[in-house]
Amino acid sequence: MPIWIVFAEIIGGLLGFGALVDYIAKKRCIELDPEEGIKNASDAEQIYVENYLYQTKENNNHFQ
């Protein structure tokens, strides 16, 4: 069996699993709001994420 078929099956399986999870979430009316998720994070986690996003933004500005 060629290796590209194996990779295609893995990618197809991941996409199918993602679609199934999305379908179940929509069926059960589960809302995934990132702003709600950050409220449950500790102060240290919030600071870490904000620093990471700032550094990523700065790195992207240097390449333009």
PDB file of N, CA, C and O in Angstrom, chain B, residues numbered from 101:
ATOM      1  N   MET B 101       0.858  -1.172   0.000  1.00  0.00           N
ATOM      2  CA  MET B 101       0.000   0.000   0.000  1.00  0.00           C
ATOM      3  C   MET B 101       0.910   1.243   0.000  1.00  0.00           C
ATOM      4  O   MET B 101       1.799   1.358   0.843  1.00  0.00           O
ATOM      5  N   PRO B 102       0.690   2.151  -0.927  1.00  0.00           N
ATOM      6  CA  PRO B 102       1.522   3.358  -0.983  1.00  0.00           C
ATOM      7  C   PRO B 102       1.326   4.221   0.272  1.00  0.00           C
ATOM      8  O   PRO B 102       0.252   4.250   0.872  1.00  0.00           O
ATOM      9  N   ILE B 103       2.391   4.913   0.638  1.00  0.00           N
ATOM     10  CA  ILE B 103       2.375   5.728   1.861  1.00  0.00           C
ATOM     11  C   ILE B 103       1.399   6.903   1.744  1.00  0.00           C
ATOM     12  O   ILE B 103       0.853   7.346   2.754  1.00  0.00           O
ATOM     13  N   TRP B 104       1.172   7.413   0.527  1.00  0.00           N
ATOM     14  CA  TRP B 104       0.278   8.553   0.393  1.00  0.00           C
ATOM     15  C   TRP B 104      -1.168   8.152   0.694  1.00  0.00           C
ATOM     16  O   TRP B 104      -1.964   8.984   1.130  1.00  0.00           O
ATOM     17  N   ILE B 105      -1.504   6.903   0.468  1.00  0.00           N
ATOM     18  CA  ILE B 105      -2.855   6.426   0.802  1.00  0.00           C
ATOM     19  C   ILE B 105      -3.030   6.395   2.321  1.00  0.00           C
ATOM     20  O   ILE B 105      -4.091   6.745   2.838  1.00  0.00           O
ATOM     21  N   VAL B 106      -1.987   5.974   3.027  1.00  0.00           N
ATOM     22  CA  VAL B 106      -2.036   5.958   4.491  1.00  0.00           C
ATOM     23  C   VAL B 106      -2.213   7.374   5.020  1.00  0.00           C
ATOM     24  O   VAL B 106      -3.040   7.612   5.900  1.00  0.00           O
ATOM     25  N   PHE B 107      -1.437   8.315   4.485  1.00  0.00           N
ATOM     26  CA  PHE B 107      -1.575   9.709   4.914  1.00  0.00           C
ATOM     27  C   PHE B 107      -2.958  10.266   4.591  1.00  0.00           C
ATOM     28  O   PHE B 107      -3.538  10.998   5.392  1.00  0.00           O
ATOM     29  N   ALA B 108      -3.481   9.921   3.424  1.00  0.00           N
ATOM     30  CA  ALA B 108      -4.816  10.388   3.043  1.00  0.00           C
ATOM     31  C   ALA B 108      -5.878   9.827   3.988  1.00  0.00           C
ATOM     32  O   ALA B 108      -6.826  10.527   4.344  1.00  0.00           O
ATOM     33  N   GLU B 109      -5.718   8.566   4.393  1.00  0.00           N
ATOM     34  CA  GLU B 109      -6.671   7.979   5.338  1.00  0.00           C
ATOM     35  C   GLU B 109      -6.590   8.643   6.708  1.00  0.00           C
ATOM     36  O   GLU B 109      -7.616   8.876   7.347  1.00  0.00           O
ATOM     37  N   ILE B 110      -5.382   8.947   7.159  1.00  0.00           N
ATOM     38  CA  ILE B 110      -5.221   9.615   8.453  1.00  0.00           C
ATOM     39  C   ILE B 110      -5.845  10.998   8.415  1.00  0.00           C
ATOM     40  O   ILE B 110      -6.590  11.365   9.324  1.00  0.00           O
ATOM     41  N   ILE B 111      -5.555  11.767   7.382  1.00  0.00           N
ATOM     42  CA  ILE B 111      -6.117  13.112   7.263  1.00  0.00           C
ATOM     43  C   ILE B 111      -7.629  13.050   7.123  1.00  0.00           C
ATOM     44  O   ILE B 111      -8.342  13.843   7.737  1.00  0.00           O
ATOM     45  N   GLY B 112      -8.120  12.120   6.323  1.00  0.00           N
ATOM     46  CA  GLY B 112      -9.570  11.955   6.170  1.00  0.00           C
ATOM     47  C   GLY B 112     -10.236  11.565   7.482  1.00  0.00           C
ATOM     48  O   GLY B 112     -11.328  12.042   7.792  1.00  0.00           O
ATOM     49  N   GLY B 113      -9.590  10.707   8.247  1.00  0.00           N
ATOM     50  CA  GLY B 113     -10.124  10.306   9.552  1.00  0.00           C
ATOM     51  C   GLY B 113     -10.190  11.474  10.518  1.00  0.00           C
ATOM     52  O   GLY B 113     -11.174  11.630  11.242  1.00  0.00           O
ATOM     53  N   LEU B 114      -9.141  12.301  10.534  1.00  0.00           N
ATOM     54  CA  LEU B 114      -9.141  13.471  11.413  1.00  0.00           C
ATOM     55  C   LEU B 114     -10.224  14.473  11.005  1.00  0.00           C
ATOM     56  O   LEU B 114     -10.920  15.029  11.855  1.00  0.00           O
ATOM     57  N   LEU B 115     -10.355  14.692   9.710  1.00  0.00           N
ATOM     58  CA  LEU B 115     -11.399  15.612   9.237  1.00  0.00           C
ATOM     59  C   LEU B 115     -12.794  15.072   9.555  1.00  0.00           C
ATOM     60  O   LEU B 115     -13.683  15.825   9.951  1.00  0.00           O
ATOM     61  N   GLY B 116     -12.977  13.772   9.380  1.00  0.00           N
ATOM     62  CA  GLY B 116     -14.264  13.156   9.708  1.00  0.00           C
ATOM     63  C   GLY B 116     -14.577  13.247  11.188  1.00  0.00           C
ATOM     64  O   GLY B 116     -15.717  13.514  11.567  1.00  0.00           O
ATOM     65  N   PHE B 117     -13.569  13.026  12.033  1.00  0.00           N
ATOM     66  CA  PHE B 117     -13.772  13.143  13.475  1.00  0.00           C
ATOM     67  C   PHE B 117     -14.133  14.572  13.861  1.00  0.00           C
ATOM     68  O   PHE B 117     -15.013  14.787  14.694  1.00  0.00           O
ATOM     69  N   GLY B 118     -13.457  15.551  13.258  1.00  0.00           N
ATOM     70  CA  GLY B 118     -13.770  16.953  13.520  1.00  0.00           C
ATOM     71  C   GLY B 118     -15.181  17.308  13.096  1.00  0.00           C
ATOM     72  O   GLY B 118     -15.882  18.035  13.799  1.00  0.00           O
ATOM     73  N   ALA B 119     -15.598  16.799  11.952  1.00  0.00           N
ATOM     74  CA  ALA B 119     -16.962  17.053  11.479  1.00  0.00           C
ATOM     75  C   ALA B 119     -17.989  16.416  12.406  1.00  0.00           C
ATOM     76  O   ALA B 119     -19.036  17.008  12.669  1.00  0.00           O
ATOM     77  N   LEU B 120     -17.703  15.219  12.900  1.00  0.00           N
ATOM     78  CA  LEU B 120     -18.614  14.551  13.835  1.00  0.00           C
ATOM     79  C   LEU B 120     -18.745  15.343  15.142  1.00  0.00           C
ATOM     80  O   LEU B 120     -19.850  15.536  15.649  1.00  0.00           O
ATOM     81  N   VAL B 121     -17.618  15.796  15.677  1.00  0.00           N
ATOM     82  CA  VAL B 121     -17.654  16.588  16.913  1.00  0.00           C
ATOM     83  C   VAL B 121     -18.420  17.886  16.685  1.00  0.00           C
ATOM     84  O   VAL B 121     -19.211  18.293  17.537  1.00  0.00           O
ATOM     85  N   ASP B 122     -18.200  18.536  15.557  1.00  0.00           N
ATOM     86  CA  ASP B 122     -18.914  19.777  15.238  1.00  0.00           C
ATOM     87  C   ASP B 122     -20.414  19.529  15.111  1.00  0.00           C
ATOM     88  O   ASP B 122     -21.222  20.326  15.587  1.00  0.00           O
ATOM     89  N   TYR B 123     -20.783  18.422  14.469  1.00  0.00           N
ATOM     90  CA  TYR B 123     -22.200  18.082  14.306  1.00  0.00           C
ATOM     91  C   TYR B 123     -22.860  17.853  15.666  1.00  0.00           C
ATOM     92  O   TYR B 123     -23.963  18.342  15.912  1.00  0.00           O
ATOM     93  N   ILE B 124     -22.189  17.113  16.545  1.00  0.00           N
ATOM     94  CA  ILE B 124     -22.742  16.839  17.879  1.00  0.00           C
ATOM     95  C   ILE B 124     -22.876  18.124  18.677  1.00  0.00           C
ATOM     96  O   ILE B 124     -23.875  18.320  19.368  1.00  0.00           O
ATOM     97  N   ALA B 125     -21.876  19.009  18.591  1.00  0.00           N
ATOM     98  CA  ALA B 125     -21.931  20.277  19.323  1.00  0.00           C
ATOM     99  C   ALA B 125     -23.098  21.133  18.830  1.00  0.00           C
ATOM    100  O   ALA B 125     -23.791  21.758  19.633  1.00  0.00           O
ATOM    101  N   LYS B 126     -23.316  21.164  17.524  1.00  0.00           N
ATOM    102  CA  LYS B 126     -24.429  21.947  16.988  1.00  0.00           C
ATOM    103  C   LYS B 126     -25.773  21.326  17.358  1.00  0.00           C
ATOM    104  O   LYS B 126     -26.737  22.038  17.642  1.00  0.00           O
ATOM    105  N   LYS B 127     -25.830  20.001  17.354  1.00  0.00           N
ATOM    106  CA  LYS B 127     -27.078  19.313  17.678  1.00  0.00           C
ATOM    107  C   LYS B 127     -27.474  19.551  19.134  1.00  0.00           C
ATOM    108  O   LYS B 127     -28.658  19.697  19.438  1.00  0.00           O
ATOM    109  N   ARG B 128     -26.498  19.591  20.027  1.00  0.00           N
ATOM    110  CA  ARG B 128     -26.761  19.805  21.452  1.00  0.00           C
ATOM    111  C   ARG B 128     -26.758  21.284  21.833  1.00  0.00           C
ATOM    112  O   ARG B 128     -26.882  21.617  23.012  1.00  0.00           O
ATOM    113  N   CYS B 129     -26.619  22.167  20.854  1.00  0.00           N
ATOM    114  CA  CYS B 129     -26.613  23.625  21.058  1.00  0.00           C
ATOM    115  C   CYS B 129     -25.508  24.049  22.033  1.00  0.00           C
ATOM    116  O   CYS B 129     -25.728  24.891  22.903  1.00  0.00           O
ATOM    117  N   ILE B 130     -24.348  23.469  21.881  1.00  0.00           N
ATOM    118  CA  ILE B 130     -23.198  23.839  22.699  1.00  0.00           C
ATOM    119  C   ILE B 130     -22.496  25.000  22.013  1.00  0.00           C
ATOM    120  O   ILE B 130     -22.061  24.883  20.867  1.00  0.00           O
ATOM    121  N   GLU B 131     -22.386  26.131  22.723  1.00  0.00           N
ATOM    122  CA  GLU B 131     -21.715  27.292  22.165  1.00  0.00           C
ATOM    123  C   GLU B 131     -20.289  27.338  22.699  1.00  0.00           C
ATOM    124  O   GLU B 131     -20.064  27.267  23.907  1.00  0.00           O
ATOM    125  N   LEU B 132     -19.341  27.456  21.797  1.00  0.00           N
ATOM    126  CA  LEU B 132     -17.939  27.509  22.171  1.00  0.00           C
ATOM    127  C   LEU B 132     -17.439  28.941  21.970  1.00  0.00           C
ATOM    128  O   LEU B 132     -17.047  29.326  20.868  1.00  0.00           O
ATOM    129  N   ASP B 133     -17.461  29.713  23.041  1.00  0.00           N
ATOM    130  CA  ASP B 133     -17.068  31.112  22.980  1.00  0.00           C
ATOM    131  C   ASP B 133     -15.688  31.272  23.611  1.00  0.00           C
ATOM    132  O   ASP B 133     -15.532  30.990  24.799  1.00  0.00           O
ATOM    133  N   PRO B 134     -14.690  31.709  22.862  1.00  0.00           N
ATOM    134  CA  PRO B 134     -13.342  31.854  23.431  1.00  0.00           C
ATOM    135  C   PRO B 134     -13.286  32.847  24.590  1.00  0.00           C
ATOM    136  O   PRO B 134     -12.486  32.677  25.511  1.00  0.00           O
ATOM    137  N   GLU B 135     -14.121  33.875  24.554  1.00  0.00           N
ATOM    138  CA  GLU B 135     -14.123  34.865  25.637  1.00  0.00           C
ATOM    139  C   GLU B 135     -14.590  34.229  26.948  1.00  0.00           C
ATOM    140  O   GLU B 135     -14.119  34.615  28.017  1.00  0.00           O
ATOM    141  N   GLU B 136     -15.495  33.275  26.884  1.00  0.00           N
ATOM    142  CA  GLU B 136     -15.947  32.579  28.088  1.00  0.00           C
ATOM    143  C   GLU B 136     -14.845  31.674  28.625  1.00  0.00           C
ATOM    144  O   GLU B 136     -14.675  31.554  29.838  1.00  0.00           O
ATOM    145  N   GLY B 137     -14.102  31.040  27.731  1.00  0.00           N
ATOM    146  CA  GLY B 137     -13.046  30.134  28.150  1.00  0.00           C
ATOM    147  C   GLY B 137     -11.928  30.836  28.889  1.00  0.00           C
ATOM    148  O   GLY B 137     -11.373  30.283  29.838  1.00  0.00           O
ATOM    149  N   ILE B 138     -11.585  32.048  28.473  1.00  0.00           N
ATOM    150  CA  ILE B 138     -10.490  32.770  29.109  1.00  0.00           C
ATOM    151  C   ILE B 138     -10.861  33.213  30.520  1.00  0.00           C
ATOM    152  O   ILE B 138      -9.975  33.431  31.347  1.00  0.00           O
ATOM    153  N   LYS B 139     -12.142  33.347  30.806  1.00  0.00           N
ATOM    154  CA  LYS B 139     -12.574  33.739  32.151  1.00  0.00           C
ATOM    155  C   LYS B 139     -12.247  32.651  33.172  1.00  0.00           C
ATOM    156  O   LYS B 139     -12.059  32.944  34.353  1.00  0.00           O
ATOM    157  N   ASN B 140     -12.178  31.408  32.726  1.00  0.00           N
ATOM    158  CA  ASN B 140     -11.897  30.300  33.632  1.00  0.00           C
ATOM    159  C   ASN B 140     -10.403  30.052  33.821  1.00  0.00           C
ATOM    160  O   ASN B 140     -10.013  29.203  34.622  1.00  0.00           O
ATOM    161  N   ALA B 141      -9.570  30.783  33.094  1.00  0.00           N
ATOM    162  CA  ALA B 141      -8.130  30.594  33.194  1.00  0.00           C
ATOM    163  C   ALA B 141      -7.586  31.377  34.388  1.00  0.00           C
ATOM    164  O   ALA B 141      -8.165  32.378  34.810  1.00  0.00           O
ATOM    165  N   SER B 142      -6.461  30.900  34.921  1.00  0.00           N
ATOM    166  CA  SER B 142      -5.823  31.607  36.036  1.00  0.00           C
ATOM    167  C   SER B 142      -5.145  32.870  35.508  1.00  0.00           C
ATOM    168  O   SER B 142      -4.980  33.044  34.301  1.00  0.00           O
ATOM    169  N   ASP B 143      -4.755  33.744  36.432  1.00  0.00           N
ATOM    170  CA  ASP B 143      -4.076  34.980  36.030  1.00  0.00           C
ATOM    171  C   ASP B 143      -2.777  34.680  35.285  1.00  0.00           C
ATOM    172  O   ASP B 143      -2.449  35.345  34.302  1.00  0.00           O
ATOM    173  N   ALA B 144      -2.044  33.676  35.758  1.00  0.00           N
ATOM    174  CA  ALA B 144      -0.778  33.321  35.123  1.00  0.00           C
ATOM    175  C   ALA B 144      -1.010  32.841  33.691  1.00  0.00           C
ATOM    176  O   ALA B 144      -0.245  33.194  32.793  1.00  0.00           O
ATOM    177  N   GLU B 145      -2.050  32.045  33.467  1.00  0.00           N
ATOM    178  CA  GLU B 145      -2.353  31.560  32.119  1.00  0.00           C
ATOM    179  C   GLU B 145      -2.748  32.713  31.205  1.00  0.00           C
ATOM    180  O   GLU B 145      -2.348  32.744  30.041  1.00  0.00           O
ATOM    181  N   GLN B 146      -3.529  33.661  31.717  1.00  0.00           N
ATOM    182  CA  GLN B 146      -3.930  34.806  30.914  1.00  0.00           C
ATOM    183  C   GLN B 146      -2.716  35.647  30.523  1.00  0.00           C
ATOM    184  O   GLN B 146      -2.606  36.081  29.377  1.00  0.00           O
ATOM    185  N   ILE B 147      -1.807  35.879  31.468  1.00  0.00           N
ATOM    186  CA  ILE B 147      -0.609  36.659  31.181  1.00  0.00           C
ATOM    187  C   ILE B 147       0.257  35.943  30.152  1.00  0.00           C
ATOM    188  O   ILE B 147       0.770  36.568  29.224  1.00  0.00           O
ATOM    189  N   TYR B 148       0.419  34.635  30.316  1.00  0.00           N
ATOM    190  CA  TYR B 148       1.223  33.849  29.379  1.00  0.00           C
ATOM    191  C   TYR B 148       0.655  33.950  27.964  1.00  0.00           C
ATOM    192  O   TYR B 148       1.401  34.182  27.013  1.00  0.00           O
ATOM    193  N   VAL B 149      -0.645  33.779  27.819  1.00  0.00           N
ATOM    194  CA  VAL B 149      -1.273  33.823  26.490  1.00  0.00           C
ATOM    195  C   VAL B 149      -1.148  35.216  25.886  1.00  0.00           C
ATOM    196  O   VAL B 149      -0.861  35.350  24.696  1.00  0.00           O
ATOM    197  N   GLU B 150      -1.360  36.256  26.695  1.00  0.00           N
ATOM    198  CA  GLU B 150      -1.249  37.617  26.169  1.00  0.00           C
ATOM    199  C   GLU B 150       0.176  37.919  25.726  1.00  0.00           C
ATOM    200  O   GLU B 150       0.375  38.556  24.691  1.00  0.00           O
ATOM    201  N   ASN B 151       1.176  37.473  26.493  1.00  0.00           N
ATOM    202  CA  ASN B 151       2.577  37.675  26.099  1.00  0.00           C
ATOM    203  C   ASN B 151       2.900  36.917  24.824  1.00  0.00           C
ATOM    204  O   ASN B 151       3.588  37.439  23.947  1.00  0.00           O
ATOM    205  N   TYR B 152       2.410  35.696  24.717  1.00  0.00           N
ATOM    206  CA  TYR B 152       2.654  34.895  23.521  1.00  0.00           C
ATOM    207  C   TYR B 152       2.043  35.567  22.286  1.00  0.00           C
ATOM    208  O   TYR B 152       2.688  35.652  21.241  1.00  0.00           O
ATOM    209  N   LEU B 153       0.813  36.036  22.407  1.00  0.00           N
ATOM    210  CA  LEU B 153       0.158  36.692  21.277  1.00  0.00           C
ATOM    211  C   LEU B 153       0.886  37.977  20.889  1.00  0.00           C
ATOM    212  O   LEU B 153       1.020  38.281  19.703  1.00  0.00           O
ATOM    213  N   TYR B 154       1.356  38.731  21.882  1.00  0.00           N
ATOM    214  CA  TYR B 154       2.093  39.967  21.602  1.00  0.00           C
ATOM    215  C   TYR B 154       3.398  39.664  20.875  1.00  0.00           C
ATOM    216  O   TYR B 154       3.743  40.339  19.905  1.00  0.00           O
ATOM    217  N   GLN B 155       4.129  38.641  21.347  1.00  0.00           N
ATOM    218  CA  GLN B 155       5.392  38.282  20.707  1.00  0.00           C
ATOM    219  C   GLN B 155       5.169  37.780  19.285  1.00  0.00           C
ATOM    220  O   GLN B 155       5.957  38.083  18.388  1.00  0.00           O
ATOM    221  N   THR B 156       4.117  37.026  19.078  1.00  0.00           N
ATOM    222  CA  THR B 156       3.800  36.542  17.733  1.00  0.00           C
ATOM    223  C   THR B 156       3.480  37.704  16.809  1.00  0.00           C
ATOM    224  O   THR B 156       3.920  37.733  15.660  1.00  0.00           O
ATOM    225  N   LYS B 157       2.713  38.657  17.313  1.00  0.00           N
ATOM    226  CA  LYS B 157       2.365  39.837  16.518  1.00  0.00           C
ATOM    227  C   LYS B 157       3.620  40.634  16.165  1.00  0.00           C
ATOM    228  O   LYS B 157       3.764  41.080  15.027  1.00  0.00           O
ATOM    229  N   GLU B 158       4.523  40.818  17.116  1.00  0.00           N
ATOM    230  CA  GLU B 158       5.749  41.546  16.875  1.00  0.00           C
ATOM    231  C   GLU B 158       6.641  40.810  15.860  1.00  0.00           C
ATOM    232  O   GLU B 158       7.240  41.439  14.988  1.00  0.00           O
ATOM    233  N   ASN B 159       6.724  39.492  15.975  1.00  0.00           N
ATOM    234  CA  ASN B 159       7.541  38.722  15.022  1.00  0.00           C
ATOM    235  C   ASN B 159       6.970  38.834  13.615  1.00  0.00           C
ATOM    236  O   ASN B 159       7.732  38.928  12.653  1.00  0.00           O
ATOM    237  N   ASN B 160       5.653  38.825  13.474  1.00  0.00           N
ATOM    238  CA  ASN B 160       5.036  38.942  12.155  1.00  0.00           C
ATOM    239  C   ASN B 160       5.250  40.332  11.561  1.00  0.00           C
ATOM    240  O   ASN B 160       5.368  40.473  10.344  1.00  0.00           O
ATOM    241  N   ASN B 161       5.301  41.355  12.409  1.00  0.00           N
ATOM    242  CA  ASN B 161       5.516  42.714  11.899  1.00  0.00           C
ATOM    243  C   ASN B 161       6.931  42.889  11.371  1.00  0.00           C
ATOM    244  O   ASN B 161       7.151  43.719  10.489  1.00  0.00           O
ATOM    245  N   HIS B 162       7.896  42.133  11.884  1.00  0.00           N
ATOM    246  CA  HIS B 162       9.268  42.264  11.425  1.00  0.00           C
ATOM    247  C   HIS B 162       9.471  41.655  10.039  1.00  0.00           C
ATOM    248  O   HIS B 162      10.397  42.040   9.324  1.00  0.00           O
ATOM    249  N   PHE B 163       8.623  40.718   9.659  1.00  0.00           N
ATOM    250  CA  PHE B 163       8.781  40.044   8.375  1.00  0.00           C
ATOM    251  C   PHE B 163       8.054  40.749   7.242  1.00  0.00           C
ATOM    252  O   PHE B 163       8.197  40.346   6.088  1.00  0.00           O
ATOM    253  N   GLN B 164       7.299  41.758   7.524  1.00  0.00           N
ATOM    254  CA  GLN B 164       6.535  42.419   6.464  1.00  0.00           C
ATOM    255  C   GLN B 164       7.334  43.441   5.783  1.00  0.00           C
ATOM    256  O   GLN B 164       6.844  44.096   4.862  1.00  0.00           O
TER     257      GLN B 164
END
